[in-house]
Amino acid sequence: MKSVNTELGATSELFMLLASIAYVVALIFFVLDLVKSSRTIGAVEARLAAGQAHAPAQAKVLAGARGGASAAAPAGPATADTSMDYSAGPRRSSARIAVALTVVATVIHGAAVLTRGIAAGRVPWGNMYEFCTTGALVVSLIFLITLTRKDLRFVGSFVIGLVVIMLCAATVGFATPVANLIPALQSYWLIVHVSIAVASSALFTLTFAMSVLQLIQSSREARIAAGAPDKAGFMRLVPPALSLENLSYRLNAIAFVGWTFTLIAGAIWAEEAWGRYWGWDTKEVWTFVIWTVYAGYLHARATKGWTGTRAAWLSIVGYLCIVFNFTIVNIYFSGLHSYSGV
């Protein structure tokens, strides 16, 4: 059995604390970007409504703010269009600072996870603390990678907010000293099975945030169409509900493939560890429930025309099942997977 480096484990915890602080500051700037950009767009809309601006450039600003143009004019903040591509216009300083802070936080977070693994002499996802901190890291990484292709800064406050919640849950609720794995977990399948589960869960986290925004934006669009006042001004920076739904659907499809492999790899590992592929263990059942919910979501949207709010709610239910599986099942239900500990 490998020796555990407790000093390096303490260093990992310090890195995790510093990363959490950086994420919180990044979250503040993401929220500030929503507020500032919303006010700027609102001011442009007010001027147009008063008949004080008729120039094509300013019309583009208004269209871009509502997700209907391919680019925003220099008079207003650069917003994501319906395809969520980056548009021209003045740079949003708060958003740029938020992304930079997220990069810094992710680097520190990565150092925390890496030093935890080195301290334990194994991959750092052997218990709920390690799964949660590693999962939060992958969420942040996927968000940053996606930002290189699509302008998803509008969802930053929700995604980074979830990362902060995950780190708080890990350090407060699931704090576990660095230690060796029990024999049942000492298998290469731990690397295969859990790594794919973490990556898939991270994608589901991103689509969960987008589905929540889709519901808010859909309700806002319906109110505006009915002539009601716009009470969710911060959503001016967010693309239309349909655009959010389409991207969420594509990401959910990718994550579903990963979750399918997670289920298969888990069954193979179970046969190796316990001599059977399936035993109706609580964890196994809920992993299958999650698979079923997302399979129903993809099938319903692709073949039954379940679009709009119904698709968003199915996506949200699927993610809530993931949260339930990770928290309630791990803590309160006994089974063969209880050895993962907290």
ZIVEN-V772470 format. One record per backbone hydrogen bond with DSSP energy under -1.0 kcal/mol. CO is the residue of the C=O (numbers start at 1). NH is the residue of the N-H. E is the energy in kcal/mol with one decimal. If there is no record, write none. Layout:
<<CO	NH	E> <CO	NH	E>>
This chain:
<<4	6	-1.1> <5	9	-1.7> <6	10	-2.0> <7	11	-1.8> <8	12	-2.1> <9	13	-1.7> <10	14	-1.8> <11	15	-2.4> <12	16	-2.2> <13	17	-1.9> <14	18	-2.3> <15	19	-2.7> <16	20	-2.1> <17	21	-2.0> <18	22	-2.2> <19	23	-2.5> <20	24	-2.2> <21	25	-2.1> <22	26	-2.3> <23	27	-2.6> <24	28	-1.9> <25	29	-1.9> <26	30	-2.2> <27	31	-2.3> <28	32	-2.3> <29	33	-2.1> <30	34	-1.8> <31	35	-2.2> <32	36	-2.9> <33	37	-2.6> <34	38	-2.0> <35	39	-2.1> <36	40	-2.1> <37	41	-2.6> <38	42	-2.5> <39	43	-2.1> <40	44	-1.9> <41	45	-2.5> <42	46	-2.2> <43	47	-2.0> <44	48	-2.3> <45	49	-2.6> <46	50	-1.6> <47	52	-2.5> <48	51	-1.4> <55	59	-1.9> <56	60	-2.1> <57	61	-1.3> <58	62	-1.8> <59	63	-2.5> <60	64	-3.0> <61	65	-2.2> <62	66	-1.2> <63	68	-3.1> <64	67	-1.4> <73	76	-1.9> <81	84	-1.6> <84	151	-3.4> <85	81	-1.1> <90	78	-1.3> <91	93	-1.1> <92	96	-2.3> <93	97	-2.5> <94	98	-2.4> <95	99	-2.5> <96	100	-2.3> <97	101	-2.7> <98	102	-2.0> <99	103	-2.2> <100	104	-2.2> <101	105	-2.9> <102	106	-2.5> <103	107	-2.2> <104	108	-2.3> <105	109	-2.8> <106	110	-2.7> <107	111	-2.0> <108	112	-2.0> <109	113	-2.3> <110	114	-2.6> <111	115	-2.7> <112	116	-1.8> <113	117	-2.1> <114	118	-2.5> <115	119	-2.6> <116	120	-1.9> <117	121	-1.5> <117	122	-1.8> <119	5	-2.4> <123	125	-1.6> <127	131	-2.8> <128	132	-2.4> <129	133	-2.4> <130	134	-2.4> <131	135	-2.4> <132	136	-2.3> <133	137	-1.8> <134	138	-2.2> <135	139	-2.2> <136	140	-2.2> <137	141	-2.5> <138	142	-2.8> <139	143	-2.2> <140	144	-2.4> <141	145	-2.7> <142	146	-2.5> <143	147	-1.7> <146	149	-1.6> <146	150	-3.0> <150	152	-1.5> <152	155	-1.7> <153	156	-1.4> <155	159	-2.6> <156	160	-2.8> <158	162	-1.9> <159	163	-2.0> <160	164	-2.5> <161	165	-2.0> <162	166	-2.4> <163	167	-2.3> <164	168	-2.4> <165	169	-2.6> <166	170	-2.2> <167	171	-2.6> <168	172	-2.4> <169	173	-1.4> <169	174	-1.6> <182	185	-1.7> <183	186	-1.2> <185	187	-2.1> <187	190	-1.6> <188	192	-1.6> <189	193	-3.0> <190	194	-1.6> <191	195	-1.3> <192	196	-1.6> <193	197	-1.7> <194	198	-2.7> <195	199	-2.2> <196	200	-2.5> <197	201	-2.5> <198	202	-2.1> <199	203	-1.8> <200	204	-2.4> <201	205	-1.9> <202	206	-1.7> <203	207	-2.3> <204	208	-2.0> <205	209	-1.9> <206	210	-1.9> <207	211	-2.3> <208	212	-2.2> <209	213	-2.0> <210	214	-2.2> <211	215	-2.1> <212	216	-2.0> <213	217	-3.1> <214	218	-2.8> <215	219	-2.1> <216	220	-2.2> <217	221	-2.9> <218	222	-2.0> <219	223	-2.0> <220	224	-2.4> <221	225	-2.4> <222	226	-1.4> <223	228	-2.7> <224	227	-1.5> <232	235	-1.9> <233	236	-2.0> <234	237	-1.1> <235	238	-1.3> <240	244	-1.9> <241	245	-2.5> <242	246	-2.3> <243	247	-2.1> <244	248	-2.4> <245	249	-2.4> <246	250	-1.8> <247	251	-2.4> <248	252	-2.6> <249	253	-1.9> <250	254	-1.6> <251	255	-2.6> <252	256	-2.4> <253	257	-1.4> <254	258	-1.6> <255	259	-2.5> <256	260	-2.4> <257	261	-1.9> <258	262	-2.1> <259	263	-2.3> <260	264	-2.2> <261	265	-3.1> <262	266	-2.3> <263	267	-1.7> <264	268	-2.1> <265	269	-2.5> <266	270	-2.3> <267	271	-1.9> <268	272	-1.8> <269	273	-2.6> <270	274	-3.3> <271	275	-1.1> <281	285	-2.7> <282	286	-2.3> <283	287	-1.9> <284	288	-1.9> <285	289	-2.2> <286	290	-2.3> <287	291	-1.8> <288	292	-2.5> <289	293	-2.5> <290	294	-2.2> <291	295	-2.2> <292	296	-2.6> <293	297	-2.2> <294	298	-2.6> <295	299	-2.5> <296	300	-2.9> <297	301	-2.2> <298	302	-2.0> <299	303	-2.6> <300	304	-1.3> <300	306	-2.1> <305	307	-1.8> <308	312	-1.8> <309	313	-2.6> <310	314	-1.9> <311	315	-2.1> <312	316	-2.2> <313	317	-2.7> <314	318	-2.2> <315	319	-1.8> <316	320	-2.4> <317	321	-1.9> <318	322	-1.4> <319	323	-2.3> <320	324	-2.5> <321	325	-2.5> <322	326	-2.2> <323	327	-2.4> <324	329	-2.3> <327	331	-2.2> <328	332	-2.9> <329	333	-1.3> <335	338	-1.6> <337	340	-1.6> <338	341	-1.4> <341	128	-1.0>>
